[in-house]
Amino acid sequence: MASDLTFRTAGPTDIPALLALVESAYRGEASRVGWTTEADLLEGRRTDSDALTAVLARENSLVLLAEQAGELVACCQLEHRGEVAYFGLFSVRPEQQGSGLGRAVLARAEQLAREEWGAAELEMTVIEQRTDLIAWYERRGFSRTGEFSPFPYGDERFGVPLRPDLRFERLAKSL
């Protein structure tokens, strides 16, 4: 249940658990337990230890961890970009998706961006073909901007695409 969540900022010692959570939520058979999988769009890894280390070391960036009874159950990245905060790396344990955890993590991320950073907007990019996920974000107040960026084909750090038409759409929400 989302009401018994505790939040904290990730540090370097959290990287192994963070990596396992992110990979389980996005890729492979384990991700199919939840509804937010990318397994039909991409194979391979979603991220790696080096990328997570870089996110944690980046100025104005943090990874917010959500824990229940001391166990990592969800996370997201926030990056302070002036009036805008970027929201990414959003992961919820597949078997707990649909339980309200995602809503609680998003609400905490919005609060942090607004109250601690003074951000007026939260933005993210989502693979355009993930229509169910985009609809979820729209129900939480995000708008589709119609702004697109290409998928990094050929860079397996982001996965191996299973179709040739992937691209990212920017979603935004006023805080």
C-alpha positions, 0 to 999 in steps of 0.5 A: 500500500502506498501509504506506508512509503518512505522516501530518500535520495539514492547514493552510490551504495544503492546502485545494485538494487536500483539497477535491478528495479529499473531493469525489472520494470522495463525489460525482459520477462519479469517486466511483463508482470506489470503493465508498463513494460517496454519488452514489446518495443525494446530488448536488452538493458534499460540502463547500467551501473555506469549510467546510474553512477553518472545520474547520481553524480550529475549536478542538480540531479537526484534519484528518489527512492521509495521504500516499504519496510526497508525494501526498494519498491519504486524510484524516479530521477529528478533533474533541476533545469531552472523553471523546469524539472525533468522526471525520468527513470520512473520504475515501480516493481512490476508485481506492485504496479497498479497499487497506487505506488506510482501515483505516490512517487509522482506526487512526491516528485512533483512536491519536491520539484515545486517546493525545493527547486521552485520549478513551475513545470515537470517534463519528461519524454516517453516513447510515443508508442507507449499509449497506455502509459501516456494515457496514465500521465494524462490522467495525472495532469500531463499534456502531450506537447507534440514535440518529438525527439528521435530514438537513439538507434544504434546505441545499445545503451538504450536497448535494442529496438524491435521496430523502426518507428520509435521516437520520444514525445515530450510531456509536460505538467504545470506545477 
